[in-house]
Amino acid sequence: MPNTYTAIMKRNGNWWIGWIEEVPGVNCQEKTREELLESLKVTLKEALEFNRQEAIQAAAADFTEEPVTI
């Protein structure tokens, strides 16, 4: 089941700027709304994978994973 996130986007002069509401640090700027949405998706995927790898490294060798639903 895919996760759903919220993209906050607005026009700023000749640029579109946007953020992913639920994940600090995921923000992009592009010339078109469509390019912005695609950049946000790519950046979000990269940030989630980076955070996942960082958590696994911090846990060292002996850890378990458990899904959390809110």
N, C-alpha and C positions, 0 to 999 in steps of 0.2 A: 504494500500500500504506500503510495507516494505521500510525502509530507507536503504540507501547504504553508507557504510563508507569504508575508505581505510586502509588496513593493510600494514604496512611497516615491512618487515621481512628479517632477514639475519642470516646466520650461523656465530657463533663466537666460534671457537674451537669445543668442543663437544656439544654445546648448540645452540638452535635457540632462538633469541631474536626478539621481535616485539613491535610495537606501533600502535595505531589507530591515524592516521594523524589528524583527525578533532577534537579529544577530548583529551586535555592535561591530563596526569596522567594515561591514560589507556595503560599500558605496561605489558608485561609478558615475561617469559623465560621458555622454555621446552626442552626436549631431542629430540623431533621430530617436523618437520614442521606441521604435522597434529595435534599433541597435542597443539602446539603453537596457531594455528588458532582457535581451540576449546576454549582454555583459553582466547584468546582475545575476542571471542564472549561472553563468560560468563561474563568476566570483564566489557565489554562495556555495556551489559544489566544492570548489577549491578550499574555501574556509572550513567547511564541515569536515572534509577529509584531513586537513591539517590539524584541526582540533582533535579529531579522533586519534590520529597518530601520536599527537602530543600526550593525550590522556593515557594511551597504551604504554608509551615510554615511561611516563611518570609512575604507572602502577607496577612496573618491573615485571617479573616473570610469573608471579603467582596471583592471578586475578580472575574474576568471573565477570561476565557481562549479563545484564538483565534489562529487558525493555522497560521503559517507563512511559506511561501514558497519562496525560493530564487532561 
